[in-house]
Amino acid sequence: MNTPIDEVRAFLPDGAPLERSLEGASAPVRAILDRSLNRGEVGVDEVPLLLRLDGDDLRALVATADHVRREDVGDEVTYVVNRNINFTNICFVNCQFCAFKRQRWEDDAYDHEIDAILAKVDEAVSRGATEVCMQGGINPQMGAFHYRDVLVAIKTAFPQIHMHAFSPMEILYGSRRTNMSFEDYLTMLRDAGLGSVPGTAAEILDDEIREILSHKKVDVETWVDIISTAHRVGIPTTSTIMYGHVENLDHIAAHLGLLRTMQRETKGFTEFVPLRFIYENTILYQRGLVKPTPQGTPDLRMYATCRLFFRGDIDNLQTSWVKLGHELSALTLAAGVNDFGGTLMEESISREAGADAGEYTTAEEIEALIRSMGRTPRQRTTLYGTPDAAPLASSSGPASEDATAGSTLGA
C-alpha cells in the first residue's frame, strides 16, 4: 500500500510557534498536551484518544511531540553502523506474522556454521560496524550451549564489537535446553560477551493477542521475567511494539503502559522502537485475518504519542526505515523521533514478510535523510555513546576493548 507522503507532510510542524498549533486543538486534547509539556504523565487510558486524532488535533500532537523531543534530547539524530546476522532460518515456532522461518528440509533452509558467521562479522567490521545484531529461528537441532559458543567465538576474534543478540524467545529456548534459570543463563551469556538484548518477541504484550499471533511463543509473564532479569544482571535491552495487525488501540495502550512500568522499575530500556506490521507475505494476511492497513498518518500518531507517553522514562525513540521506507522514516523525525536505527547491512526478516525498503542503508544515506529534515546526524554506539575513533579489530589484526561499543537495531 502506497504511503500518502503529501498527506503526512500536511501534519508536520511548519515553523510556527507551538502555541498556534495548540490553539487549534480541541479542549480534551489540549489538556493532555499541556500536561505533557509541563512534564506531567500521559495516562494509559488517554493513549487510544491520541492514536485516533486527525486534523488540527493531530497537528497539535505532532508539534508537541517535536517540541518535547527538542527540549529533552536536542536536535541531533543518532544512528549506528551495524550488521544484522540472521544465523538460521530454521524454526519450529510457526508465528503467523512471520514469512522468514523454514523447516530444515526446505531447499532454502540454512543454519550458518561459525566460520560463515565470523566471515560476516569480519565484513561488518571492515565497513566500520560497531555492532552486530544477531537473531535467528528457534532451531530444534541447536546444541544446548550454541548461543554461548557463538558469542565466545565472535568476541575472541573481534573483542571490540558489541553483541546485540538473542530475543527473549531465544533466551527462553536456550535456558530450557541448558536447564538453567534465566538469571544464570543470562549471566553466562553476559560473561561470554553479550552486550545487550533486542526487546523483540514483544509484538503485543497481551496473551489473547499472542495466542492468535503464535501460540508457541513466549507468553507475557515470561517475556517480562526475561527482560527484567536481563536488566537486573546488567544487560540493557531495547523495547518494541509491533502494531497494525489484529490488536486494537486498548491493546496498544496496555502494552505501552506495561513497558513504562518496567522501565520505572529497572531503568534498563535504551530506547523504544515502534515496528509497523509488514503483512504481504504472512500467514495472517493469506488467511484473511488481517487487511492492508493505511500508512502515513497512523505512523505519525504512533511515534508522536510514544514520545509524549514515555517522556521522562525512555528518552530515545527510534524510527524503522525497514518497516516504513526511507521517506516516511525521515518524516517521523518531525514527530518526536531522535534515532534512525542502524545501517543493518543484511536485513532479511522484514524483507521476507514483504518490506521493500532494502536490506542495507549506508551511513551516508542515513545522514542525508536526517539532514533533509533540518536535523544534525551523529553516529552512536549501542548504548548511545560516541564510537571509538580507532579502527575496530578484525581477524587479521589486534584490537583494544571498548566497553561502550555497539547499539540496538530495533527490528
C-alpha positions as CSV (number, residue, x, y, z in Angstrom):
1,M,0.0,0.0,0.0
2,N,1.5,3.3,-1.1
3,T,2.2,5.9,1.7
4,P,0.4,9.2,1.1
5,I,3.5,11.3,1.7
6,D,1.8,14.7,0.9
7,E,-0.9,13.9,3.5
8,V,1.8,13.2,6.1
9,R,3.6,16.4,5.3
10,A,0.4,18.4,5.9
11,F,0.5,17.4,9.6
12,L,4.2,18.2,10.3
13,P,5.3,21.4,12.1
14,D,5.6,24.4,9.8
15,G,7.9,26.6,11.8
16,A,5.0,28.5,13.5
17,P,5.1,28.9,17.3
18,L,3.8,25.8,19.2
19,E,1.0,27.9,20.8
20,R,-0.5,28.4,17.4
21,S,-0.9,24.6,16.9
22,L,-2.2,24.2,20.4
23,E,-4.9,26.8,19.8
24,G,-6.4,24.7,17.1
25,A,-6.7,21.6,19.3
26,S,-9.9,20.5,21.0
27,A,-10.2,21.1,24.8
28,P,-9.6,17.4,25.8
29,V,-6.6,17.1,23.5
30,R,-5.2,20.5,24.6
31,A,-5.4,19.4,28.3
32,I,-3.3,16.2,27.6
33,L,-0.7,18.1,25.5
34,D,-0.4,21.0,28.1
35,R,0.1,18.4,30.8
36,S,2.8,16.7,28.9
37,L,4.5,20.0,28.1
38,N,4.6,20.5,31.9
39,R,6.2,17.1,32.3
40,G,3.0,15.5,33.6
41,E,2.1,11.9,32.8
42,V,0.0,10.8,29.8
43,G,-2.4,8.2,31.1
44,V,-2.7,4.7,29.6
45,D,-6.4,5.4,29.2
46,E,-5.6,8.5,27.1
47,V,-3.5,6.7,24.6
48,P,-6.4,5.4,22.4
49,L,-7.7,9.0,22.1
50,L,-4.3,10.2,20.9
51,L,-4.0,7.3,18.4
52,R,-7.3,8.4,16.8
53,L,-6.5,12.1,16.3
54,D,-6.8,13.8,12.9
55,G,-7.0,17.3,11.6
56,D,-5.9,20.2,13.9
57,D,-5.7,17.8,16.9
58,L,-3.2,15.6,15.1
59,R,-1.2,18.7,14.0
60,A,-1.1,19.8,17.6
61,L,0.0,16.3,18.8
62,V,2.8,16.2,16.3
63,A,4.0,19.7,17.0
64,T,4.0,19.0,20.8
65,A,6.0,15.7,20.3
66,D,8.5,17.6,18.2
67,H,8.8,20.3,20.8
68,V,9.2,17.8,23.6
69,R,11.9,15.9,21.7
70,R,13.8,19.1,21.1
71,E,13.6,20.0,24.8
72,D,14.6,16.6,26.1
73,V,17.2,15.3,23.6
74,G,18.0,18.2,21.3
75,D,18.2,18.3,17.5
76,E,20.7,15.5,16.9
77,V,19.5,12.3,15.2
78,T,21.6,9.4,16.1
79,Y,22.3,6.2,14.2
80,V,24.5,3.1,14.5
81,V,26.7,1.4,11.9
82,N,25.8,-2.3,12.4
83,R,25.2,-5.5,10.7
84,N,22.2,-7.8,11.1
85,I,23.0,-11.6,11.1
86,N,20.1,-14.0,11.0
87,F,22.2,-17.0,11.5
88,T,19.5,-19.6,10.9
89,N,16.0,-19.5,9.4
90,I,15.1,-23.0,10.7
91,C,12.3,-22.6,13.2
92,F,9.5,-24.7,14.7
93,V,7.6,-21.9,16.4
94,N,5.3,-21.1,13.4
95,C,4.5,-17.4,14.1
96,Q,1.5,-16.4,12.0
97,F,3.1,-13.0,11.2
98,C,6.5,-14.4,10.0
99,A,7.5,-15.3,6.5
100,F,11.1,-15.8,7.4
101,K,11.1,-19.3,9.1
102,R,11.8,-22.5,7.2
103,Q,11.6,-26.2,8.1
104,R,15.0,-27.9,7.9
105,W,14.1,-29.9,4.9
106,E,13.1,-27.0,2.7
107,D,15.5,-26.1,-0.1
108,D,16.2,-22.6,1.2
109,A,16.6,-23.5,4.8
110,Y,20.0,-22.6,6.3
111,D,22.0,-22.8,9.5
112,H,25.3,-20.9,9.3
113,E,28.4,-22.6,10.6
114,I,30.6,-20.5,12.9
115,D,33.1,-19.8,10.1
116,A,30.4,-18.3,8.0
117,I,29.2,-16.1,10.9
118,L,32.7,-14.9,11.6
119,A,33.1,-14.0,7.9
120,K,30.0,-11.8,8.1
121,V,31.3,-10.2,11.3
122,D,34.7,-9.6,9.6
123,E,33.0,-7.9,6.7
124,A,30.9,-5.7,9.0
125,V,34.0,-4.6,10.9
126,S,35.8,-3.8,7.7
127,R,32.9,-1.5,6.8
128,G,33.1,0.3,10.2
129,A,30.4,-1.5,12.2
130,T,30.5,-1.1,15.9
131,E,27.6,-3.6,16.5
132,V,26.4,-6.9,15.3
133,C,22.7,-7.6,15.9
134,M,22.1,-11.3,15.8
135,Q,18.8,-13.2,15.9
136,G,17.6,-16.4,14.3
137,G,14.9,-19.0,14.2
138,I,14.4,-21.4,17.0
139,N,16.2,-24.4,15.6
140,P,15.3,-27.8,17.3
141,Q,18.7,-29.2,16.3
142,M,20.7,-26.5,18.0
143,G,23.2,-27.5,20.6
144,A,22.4,-26.7,24.2
145,F,25.1,-24.1,24.6
146,H,25.2,-22.9,21.0
147,Y,24.3,-19.3,21.7
148,R,27.1,-19.1,24.3
149,D,29.6,-20.7,21.9
150,V,28.8,-18.3,19.1
151,L,29.4,-15.4,21.4
152,V,32.7,-16.7,22.6
153,A,33.9,-17.3,19.0
154,I,32.9,-13.8,17.9
155,K,34.3,-12.0,20.9
156,T,37.5,-13.9,20.7
157,A,38.1,-12.8,17.1
158,F,36.5,-9.4,17.4
159,P,36.7,-8.2,21.1
160,Q,35.6,-4.7,20.3
161,I,32.4,-5.5,18.5
162,H,29.2,-5.0,20.6
163,M,27.0,-8.1,20.5
164,H,23.3,-7.1,20.5
165,A,21.8,-10.5,20.3
166,F,19.1,-13.1,21.1
167,S,15.5,-12.2,21.5
168,P,13.6,-13.2,24.7
169,M,12.2,-16.2,22.7
170,E,15.8,-17.3,22.1
171,I,16.7,-16.7,25.7
172,L,13.7,-18.9,26.8
173,Y,14.8,-21.7,24.4
174,G,18.4,-21.6,25.4
175,S,17.6,-21.6,29.1
176,R,15.4,-24.6,28.7
177,R,18.0,-26.5,26.6
178,T,20.6,-25.9,29.3
179,N,18.3,-26.4,32.3
180,M,19.5,-23.1,33.7
181,S,17.4,-20.3,35.3
182,F,17.0,-17.1,33.3
183,E,19.4,-15.4,35.7
184,D,22.1,-18.0,35.4
185,Y,21.7,-18.3,31.7
186,L,21.8,-14.6,31.0
187,T,24.7,-14.1,33.3
188,M,26.6,-16.8,31.4
189,L,25.8,-15.1,28.1
190,R,26.9,-11.7,29.6
191,D,30.2,-13.2,30.6
192,A,30.6,-14.7,27.2
193,G,30.3,-11.3,25.6
194,L,26.6,-10.5,25.2
195,G,26.3,-6.7,25.4
196,S,22.6,-6.1,25.0
197,V,19.4,-7.9,24.1
198,P,16.8,-6.9,21.5
199,G,13.5,-6.3,23.2
200,T,11.7,-8.1,20.3
201,A,9.3,-11.1,20.5
202,A,7.1,-8.5,22.3
203,E,4.7,-7.9,19.4
204,I,1.7,-7.0,21.6
205,L,2.0,-7.9,25.3
206,D,-1.4,-9.4,25.7
207,D,-1.8,-13.2,25.9
208,E,-5.0,-13.4,23.9
209,I,-3.5,-11.5,21.0
210,R,-0.3,-13.5,21.3
211,E,-2.3,-16.8,21.0
212,I,-3.5,-15.6,17.6
213,L,-0.1,-14.5,16.5
214,S,1.8,-17.5,17.8
215,H,0.5,-19.9,20.4
216,K,4.0,-21.4,20.9
217,K,5.8,-18.2,21.6
218,V,6.9,-16.8,24.9
219,D,3.9,-15.5,27.0
220,V,3.7,-12.1,28.6
221,E,4.7,-13.1,32.1
222,T,7.8,-14.9,30.7
223,W,8.7,-12.1,28.4
224,V,8.6,-9.6,31.3
225,D,10.6,-12.0,33.5
226,I,13.4,-12.5,30.9
227,I,13.7,-8.8,30.1
228,S,13.6,-7.8,33.8
229,T,16.2,-10.4,34.6
230,A,18.4,-9.1,31.9
231,H,18.2,-5.6,33.3
232,R,18.9,-7.0,36.8
233,V,22.1,-8.7,35.7
234,G,23.4,-5.6,33.9
235,I,22.3,-6.3,30.3
236,P,20.4,-3.4,28.8
237,T,17.7,-4.1,26.2
238,T,15.6,-2.2,23.7
239,S,11.8,-2.1,23.8
240,T,9.4,-2.6,20.9
241,I,5.8,-2.9,19.8
242,M,4.5,-4.5,16.6
243,Y,1.4,-2.6,15.6
244,G,-1.1,-2.7,12.7
245,H,-2.4,-6.4,12.7
246,V,-5.1,-7.9,15.0
247,E,-4.7,-5.7,18.0
248,N,-6.9,-2.7,18.9
249,L,-5.9,0.6,20.5
250,D,-6.6,-0.6,24.0
251,H,-4.1,-3.4,23.5
252,I,-1.5,-0.9,22.3
253,A,-2.2,1.3,25.3
254,A,-1.8,-1.5,27.8
255,H,1.4,-2.6,26.0
256,L,2.9,0.8,26.4
257,G,1.8,1.0,30.0
258,L,3.5,-2.2,30.9
259,L,6.8,-1.1,29.3
260,R,6.6,2.2,31.1
261,T,6.1,0.4,34.4
262,M,9.0,-1.9,33.7
263,Q,11.3,1.0,32.9
264,R,10.4,2.8,36.1
265,E,11.4,-0.4,38.0
266,T,14.5,-1.4,36.1
267,K,15.8,1.6,34.1
268,G,17.1,-1.0,31.6
269,F,15.5,0.1,28.3
270,T,17.8,2.0,26.0
271,E,15.1,3.0,23.5
272,F,11.6,2.4,22.2
273,V,11.0,1.2,18.7
274,P,7.5,1.1,17.1
275,L,7.5,-1.5,14.4
276,R,4.8,-1.4,11.7
277,F,3.4,-4.9,10.8
278,I,4.5,-5.9,7.3
279,Y,1.7,-8.1,6.1
280,E,2.1,-9.0,2.5
281,N,3.7,-12.5,2.7
282,T,2.5,-13.5,6.1
283,I,0.1,-16.3,7.1
284,L,-2.1,-13.8,8.9
285,Y,-2.7,-12.0,5.6
286,Q,-3.0,-15.1,3.5
287,R,-5.7,-16.4,5.8
288,G,-7.7,-13.2,5.8
289,L,-7.1,-12.4,9.4
290,V,-5.6,-9.0,8.7
291,K,-6.3,-6.5,5.9
292,P,-3.9,-3.9,4.4
293,T,-3.8,-1.0,6.8
294,P,-3.2,2.6,5.8
295,Q,0.3,4.0,6.3
296,G,1.4,7.5,7.0
297,T,-0.8,9.3,9.4
298,P,-1.3,6.2,11.7
299,D,2.5,6.0,12.0
300,L,2.7,9.7,12.8
301,R,0.2,9.2,15.6
302,M,2.1,6.2,17.0
303,Y,5.5,8.0,17.1
304,A,4.2,11.3,18.4
305,T,2.1,9.5,21.1
306,C,5.0,7.4,22.2
307,R,7.3,10.5,22.6
308,L,4.8,12.0,25.0
309,F,3.9,8.8,26.8
310,F,7.5,7.8,27.6
311,R,8.6,11.3,28.5
312,G,11.0,11.2,31.4
313,D,11.2,7.4,31.2
314,I,12.6,6.4,27.8
315,D,14.4,9.3,26.0
316,N,15.3,7.6,22.8
317,L,12.6,7.0,20.2
318,Q,13.8,5.1,17.1
319,T,12.2,5.0,13.7
320,S,12.3,1.9,11.5
321,W,13.3,2.6,7.9
322,V,13.0,-1.2,7.2
323,K,9.3,-1.1,8.1
324,L,8.3,2.4,6.9
325,G,10.7,3.0,4.0
326,H,13.2,5.9,3.8
327,E,11.0,8.8,3.0
328,L,8.3,8.2,5.7
329,S,11.0,7.3,8.3
330,A,12.6,10.7,7.6
331,L,9.2,12.4,8.1
332,T,8.8,10.8,11.5
333,L,11.8,12.8,12.7
334,A,9.3,15.7,12.9
335,A,7.0,13.6,15.2
336,G,9.3,13.0,18.2
337,V,11.9,10.7,16.7
338,N,15.6,11.2,17.6
339,D,17.2,7.9,16.4
340,F,17.3,6.5,12.9
341,G,18.3,2.9,13.8
342,G,21.1,1.1,12.1
343,T,22.6,0.5,8.7
344,L,21.9,-3.2,9.1
345,M,23.8,-4.4,6.0
346,E,21.8,-7.7,5.9
347,E,18.2,-7.4,7.0
348,S,16.1,-10.4,5.9
349,I,13.2,-10.9,8.3
350,S,11.2,-7.9,7.2
351,R,12.2,-8.4,3.6
352,E,10.8,-11.9,3.7
353,A,7.5,-10.5,5.1
354,G,7.2,-8.1,2.1
355,A,9.1,-5.0,3.1
356,D,10.7,-3.2,0.2
357,A,13.0,-0.7,1.8
358,G,16.0,-2.9,1.1
359,E,18.5,-4.7,3.3
360,Y,21.1,-2.0,3.8
361,T,21.2,1.7,4.1
362,T,24.7,3.3,4.2
363,A,25.7,5.8,6.8
364,E,25.9,8.4,4.1
365,E,22.3,7.8,3.0
366,I,21.1,7.9,6.6
367,E,22.9,11.2,7.2
368,A,21.4,12.7,4.0
369,L,17.9,11.7,5.1
370,I,18.5,13.2,8.5
371,R,19.8,16.5,7.0
372,S,16.9,16.6,4.6
373,M,14.7,17.2,7.7
374,G,16.9,20.0,9.0
375,R,18.5,17.9,11.7
376,T,22.1,17.0,12.7
377,P,23.2,13.4,12.3
378,R,25.5,11.7,14.8
379,Q,26.9,8.2,14.7
380,R,26.5,6.5,18.1
381,T,27.2,3.2,19.8
382,T,24.6,0.8,21.0
383,L,24.4,2.5,24.4
384,Y,24.3,6.0,22.9
385,G,28.0,6.8,23.4
386,T,30.4,8.0,20.8
387,P,32.3,5.4,18.8
388,D,36.0,5.0,19.3
389,A,37.9,6.8,16.7
390,A,40.4,3.9,16.5
391,P,39.8,1.2,13.9
392,L,38.0,-1.9,15.1
393,A,39.6,-5.3,15.2
394,S,39.2,-7.8,12.5
395,S,40.5,-11.4,12.3
396,S,43.7,-10.0,10.7
397,G,44.7,-7.6,13.4
398,P,44.7,-6.7,17.1
399,A,42.1,-4.6,18.9
400,S,41.5,-2.9,22.2
401,E,38.4,-3.5,24.3
402,D,35.7,-0.8,24.0
403,A,33.1,-1.3,26.8
404,T,30.7,1.2,25.2
405,A,30.7,-0.1,21.6
406,G,27.5,-1.3,20.0
407,S,23.8,-0.5,19.5
408,T,20.3,-1.6,19.1
409,L,18.7,-2.3,15.8
410,G,15.1,-2.3,16.8
411,A,14.0,-4.8,14.2
